[in-house]
Amino acid sequence: MPKSNLVVGNIGLIKSLNKRNILNAIVRKGSISRTEIARRVRLAMPSVMRIVDDFVKDGIVIETGKGDSTGGRKPSMLSINPGARFFLGSTVLDEIKSIVTNTDGQILGSAKTKTGLNGGEDEIIIQLKANMDMAIAASGLAPKDIAYAGIGTPGMGFTYMDRPGSGAFAFWSKLSKETFKRRCQFEFPAVVENIAKVGALGELRYGNGKEQPDYLFIEVGLGVGMGVVRGGRLDIGVDGLAGEFGHTSINFAGSECYCGKRGCVESYCSVGALLQEYQRRRVIDGTPCERNPSMEDFAEAIEKEDPTALDVAVSCGQLLGLGISNAVNLYNPGAVIVGGDACGIPLYVESAFEAARKGIFMNTSRSVKLFIASQEKPTYLMGAVAIAIEHFFDEYCRG
């Protein structure tokens, strides 16, 4: 006799799952009636009413007026209370950025600081905490008002071999999320996550991912990473490590990566790789750069139609496209969203998308939607806020 798929849990677990499902329904719909909640989460109306009453009593949910009638009385509509709690989102890349928002994602205060490691390994932590304090002060709040913080960083605890241009990653390779949080000693609960997964969640809650339940978010910046969204939820894998797209190889005989392998996507397609290739070809062409080029220098060269810059943008974009097509062949997503600093070079992204479509194996998969990350809100910072809100709601529903 086949085993049942029914998951059996204790009463407390079932109650917390029901609370979370109801809260998810309110978050995703924005404004919803109790009747619609019961239909969506498949719970009896008395259970829905009891849980919603608790949410209202705790100030998490508010009634926002009457909805349209379908024949009887007009239903009371429910929404998340924007002022219920306050959240802090931070990202640590070449700059440390922080924002403070309400539960509705409205930005109340912000701050940014240029990242530096000149003072030793602890400098990033000192800078991060100082930047957080500045954002909180700018919002008019105090640290005690922050319900939860979300922090997006480069990946941690990976194999690292010192290579030219990879020094920025040495600090992160030595850490785990738990060690980082312990060393930071935050005054509020905090969650730390890989920047690509934070970006994926930002798109899911506030960007182009809202209408795409299944997609890959590919981050191309200091490194190259990927976040996977399945069924409207972030898929992190067994150990939280799913999506190491940047360290899949596209050339086994290629250049050596700081991870110890050869031909990694990151070695060819990150912002650093793009600029190194531009500088290398300028030397070959006999017109070397006077200094190490920045993304602004590269973008300006593209605008001036510098043949070397144009060729680098196209060739590196094609290599990213090869990696994207590999990911599409593996995951069969409904969409791919590309974010990060490299999106400031449209030719690079266009070349990647063109090469990706050519490299997709199944004809039906060629209809995959290809987007650049939303520009309306800061994707990564909003993702850091979103992951903080997710963790707060999870803990609230378990309480």
C-alpha positions in Angstrom: 0.0 0.0 0.0 1.5 3.4 -1.0 2.4 5.8 1.8 0.3 8.8 2.3 1.6 12.3 1.5 -0.2 13.7 4.5 2.1 15.6 6.9 1.2 14.9 10.5 2.2 17.5 13.0 1.3 18.6 16.6 -1.5 21.1 17.2 1.0 23.9 17.8 2.8 23.3 14.4 -0.5 23.1 12.6 -1.7 26.4 14.2 1.5 28.2 13.3 1.3 27.0 9.7 -2.3 28.2 9.5 -1.4 31.6 10.8 1.5 31.9 8.3 -0.7 30.8 5.4 -3.3 33.4 6.4 -0.7 36.1 6.8 0.8 35.2 3.4 -2.6 35.6 1.8 -3.0 39.1 3.2 0.5 40.1 2.2 0.2 38.9 -1.3 -3.3 40.2 -2.0 -2.7 43.5 -0.3 -6.4 43.9 0.6 -8.6 40.9 1.2 -11.7 39.8 3.0 -12.0 37.0 5.5 -14.2 35.0 3.1 -11.5 35.2 0.4 -8.8 34.2 2.9 -10.8 31.1 3.8 -11.2 30.2 0.1 -7.5 30.7 -0.6 -6.0 28.8 2.4 -8.8 26.2 2.5 -9.7 26.7 6.2 -13.0 26.9 7.9 -14.3 30.4 8.5 -14.3 30.1 12.3 -10.6 29.3 12.2 -9.9 32.2 9.9 -11.9 34.6 12.0 -10.2 33.5 15.2 -6.6 33.9 13.8 -7.4 37.2 12.1 -8.9 38.6 15.3 -5.5 37.8 17.0 -3.7 39.6 14.2 -5.9 42.7 14.6 -5.5 42.6 18.4 -1.7 42.5 18.0 -1.7 45.4 15.5 -0.3 43.3 12.6 -3.5 43.6 10.5 -6.0 46.4 10.2 -9.5 46.7 8.6 -9.3 49.1 5.8 -13.0 49.6 4.8 -15.7 47.7 2.9 -15.2 45.7 -0.2 -17.7 45.0 -3.1 -20.8 43.0 -2.3 -21.4 39.7 -4.1 -25.1 39.6 -3.0 -25.0 40.0 0.8 -23.4 42.5 3.1 -20.2 44.3 2.0 -17.2 42.4 3.4 -14.7 44.1 5.7 -11.3 44.3 4.0 -8.0 43.4 5.7 -4.5 44.7 5.1 -1.1 44.5 6.8 -0.7 47.4 9.1 2.0 49.6 7.6 3.0 51.0 11.0 2.9 47.7 12.8 6.7 47.2 13.0 9.9 48.8 11.5 12.6 46.9 9.6 16.2 47.5 8.6 17.7 46.3 5.3 21.4 46.5 4.5 23.7 45.3 1.7 27.5 45.0 1.9 29.3 45.2 -1.5 31.6 47.9 -2.7 29.4 50.3 -0.7 27.5 49.5 2.5 23.9 50.7 2.1 21.1 50.6 4.7 17.4 51.6 4.7 14.7 51.6 7.3 11.1 50.8 6.3 7.7 50.2 7.7 5.9 46.9 7.2 4.6 48.2 3.8 8.2 48.7 2.5 8.0 52.5 2.6 11.5 53.9 3.0 11.8 56.1 6.1 15.6 56.6 6.3 18.8 55.6 4.5 22.6 55.8 4.6 25.6 54.6 2.6 29.3 54.3 3.2 32.2 53.3 1.0 33.4 49.8 2.0 37.0 49.5 3.1 39.2 46.8 4.6 42.2 49.0 5.4 41.7 48.7 9.1 41.7 45.0 9.1 39.0 42.3 9.0 36.7 43.9 11.6 36.4 47.2 9.7 33.5 46.0 7.6 31.6 45.1 10.7 32.4 48.5 12.3 31.3 50.3 9.1 28.1 48.2 8.8 27.0 48.9 12.3 27.8 52.6 11.9 25.9 52.8 8.7 22.9 51.0 10.2 22.9 53.5 13.1 22.9 56.4 10.5 19.9 55.0 8.6 18.0 54.5 11.9 18.8 58.0 13.0 17.7 59.3 9.6 14.3 57.6 10.0 13.7 59.3 13.3 13.6 55.9 15.1 15.8 54.2 17.7 17.5 50.8 17.5 14.9 49.4 20.0 12.2 50.2 17.4 13.7 47.8 14.8 11.7 44.6 14.8 14.2 42.7 12.5 17.1 43.4 10.2 18.1 41.7 6.9 21.6 41.9 5.6 22.8 40.9 2.1 26.5 40.0 1.7 28.7 38.1 -0.6 28.6 34.3 0.0 30.5 33.0 3.1 32.5 29.9 4.0 33.7 29.0 0.5 36.9 27.6 -0.9 39.3 30.5 -1.5 42.7 30.6 -3.3 44.3 34.0 -3.6 44.2 35.2 -7.2 44.8 38.7 -8.7 41.7 40.8 -8.3 40.0 38.5 -5.8 41.1 40.1 -2.5 37.7 41.4 -1.7 36.4 37.9 -1.1 39.1 36.7 1.3 37.3 38.2 4.3 34.0 36.5 3.5 35.6 33.1 2.8 36.6 32.8 6.5 33.1 33.4 7.9 29.8 31.7 8.4 26.5 33.5 8.8 26.4 32.6 12.5 30.0 33.8 13.1 29.3 37.1 11.3 26.1 37.7 13.3 27.9 36.8 16.6 30.8 39.2 15.8 28.4 42.0 14.9 26.4 41.8 18.2 23.3 43.6 16.8 20.8 45.2 19.1 18.0 43.6 17.2 17.2 40.2 15.6 19.0 39.8 12.3 19.2 37.4 9.3 22.2 37.3 7.0 21.8 36.0 3.4 23.7 35.8 0.1 23.2 39.0 -1.9 21.9 37.1 -5.0 19.1 35.4 -2.9 18.3 38.8 -1.3 18.0 40.3 -4.8 15.7 37.4 -5.9 13.4 38.1 -2.9 13.5 41.8 -3.6 12.2 41.2 -7.1 9.6 38.7 -5.8 8.1 41.2 -3.3 8.7 44.6 -5.0 9.9 44.1 -8.6 9.4 42.2 -11.9 9.1 38.9 -10.0 5.7 39.8 -8.5 4.0 38.3 -11.6 6.5 35.5 -12.1 6.0 32.6 -9.7 9.0 30.7 -11.1 12.2 32.5 -12.1 16.0 32.7 -11.7 17.5 35.9 -10.5 21.1 36.3 -11.7 23.2 38.9 -9.9 26.2 40.3 -11.9 28.3 42.6 -9.8 31.4 42.2 -7.7 30.7 38.5 -8.1 28.1 36.4 -10.0 25.4 34.6 -8.1 21.9 33.3 -8.5 18.6 33.1 -6.5 16.0 30.5 -7.4 12.3 31.2 -6.9 9.9 28.3 -7.2 6.1 28.6 -6.6 6.5 32.2 -5.3 9.0 31.1 -2.7 12.8 31.4 -2.4 14.3 27.9 -3.0 17.5 27.8 -0.9 18.3 24.1 -1.1 19.1 21.6 1.6 21.9 23.7 3.3 20.8 27.1 2.1 23.4 26.9 -0.7 21.3 26.5 -3.9 22.2 28.7 -6.8 26.0 28.9 -7.0 25.7 29.8 -10.6 28.9 31.9 -10.6 31.1 28.9 -9.9 29.8 26.7 -12.7 32.3 26.3 -15.4 31.9 27.4 -19.0 35.4 26.6 -20.0 37.3 23.8 -18.2 40.6 24.9 -19.8 39.9 28.6 -19.0 41.3 31.0 -16.5 41.8 30.0 -12.9 39.2 31.2 -10.4 39.8 32.1 -6.8 37.6 29.1 -5.9 40.4 26.8 -7.3 38.5 25.7 -10.5 38.9 26.9 -14.0 36.6 28.7 -16.4 33.9 29.8 -13.8 31.2 32.1 -15.0 32.3 34.7 -12.5 35.8 34.7 -13.9 34.5 35.9 -17.2 31.3 37.8 -16.4 31.6 39.7 -13.1 32.1 43.5 -13.2 35.8 42.9 -12.2 36.3 40.4 -15.0 34.7 42.8 -17.5 37.0 45.6 -16.6 40.1 43.4 -16.5 39.3 42.2 -20.0 38.8 45.7 -21.2 42.1 46.8 -19.7 43.9 43.7 -21.2 42.6 44.4 -24.7 43.5 48.1 -24.5 47.1 47.0 -23.8 47.0 44.7 -26.8 45.6 47.4 -29.0 48.4 49.8 -27.9 46.0 52.2 -26.0 46.4 51.2 -22.4 44.2 52.9 -19.7 46.0 55.5 -17.6 44.5 54.0 -14.5 42.4 51.0 -13.6 39.1 51.6 -15.4 35.9 51.9 -13.5 32.4 50.9 -14.7 31.8 54.6 -15.3 34.9 54.7 -17.6 33.7 51.6 -19.4 30.1 52.9 -19.8 31.6 56.2 -21.2 33.7 54.2 -23.7 30.6 52.3 -24.8 28.7 55.6 -25.3 31.6 56.9 -27.4 31.5 53.6 -29.4 35.0 52.6 -28.5 35.5 49.4 -30.6 37.4 47.7 -27.8 34.7 48.4 -25.2 32.0 47.4 -27.6 33.7 44.1 -28.3 34.3 43.3 -24.7 30.7 44.0 -23.8 29.5 41.7 -26.5 32.0 38.9 -25.9 31.6 38.9 -22.1 27.8 39.2 -22.5 27.8 36.1 -24.7 29.7 34.1 -22.1 27.1 35.1 -19.5 24.4 34.1 -21.9 26.0 30.6 -22.2 25.8 30.3 -18.5 22.2 31.5 -18.5 21.2 28.9 -21.1 22.8 26.2 -19.0 20.7 27.4 -16.0 17.5 27.5 -18.1 18.2 24.0 -19.4 18.5 22.7 -15.8 15.7 24.7 -14.1 13.1 25.4 -16.8 12.1 28.7 -15.2 9.3 30.9 -16.5 11.7 33.9 -16.4 15.2 35.0 -15.9 15.9 38.4 -14.2 19.4 39.9 -14.3 20.4 42.5 -11.8 23.6 44.1 -10.5 26.0 46.8 -11.6 26.6 45.2 -15.0 23.0 46.1 -15.9 24.3 49.6 -16.4 25.8 48.3 -19.7 22.7 47.5 -21.8 24.8 46.1 -24.7 26.3 43.5 -22.3 22.9 42.3 -21.1 21.4 42.3 -24.6 24.3 40.2 -25.8 23.7 37.8 -22.9 20.0 37.5 -23.6 20.6 36.8 -27.3 23.2 34.1 -26.6 21.0 32.6 -23.9 18.1 32.1 -26.3 20.5 30.4 -28.8 21.8 28.0 -26.2 18.5 26.8 -24.8 18.0 23.2 -25.7 14.2 22.7 -25.8 12.3 24.7 -28.3 9.4 25.4 -25.8 11.9 26.7 -23.2 13.0 29.4 -25.7 9.8 31.3 -24.7 11.4 32.0 -21.3 11.0 35.7 -20.3 14.2 37.7 -19.9 14.2 40.8 -17.8 16.5 43.4 -16.3 15.9 43.9 -12.6 13.3 46.5 -11.6 14.7 50.0 -11.4 11.7 51.5 -9.5 13.1 50.5 -6.0 16.5 49.4 -4.8 16.2 45.7 -5.5 18.8 44.4 -3.1 18.0 46.7 -0.2 14.3 45.9 -0.6 15.2 42.2 -0.7 17.1 42.6 2.6 14.0 44.3 4.1 11.8 41.5 2.6 13.8 38.7 4.2 13.7 40.6 7.5 9.9 40.8 7.3 9.7 37.1 6.3 11.7 36.0 9.4 9.8 38.3 11.7 6.4 36.9 10.5 7.7 33.3 10.8 8.7 33.9 14.4 5.5 35.8 15.2 3.4 33.0 13.8 5.4 30.4 15.9 4.9 32.4 19.0 
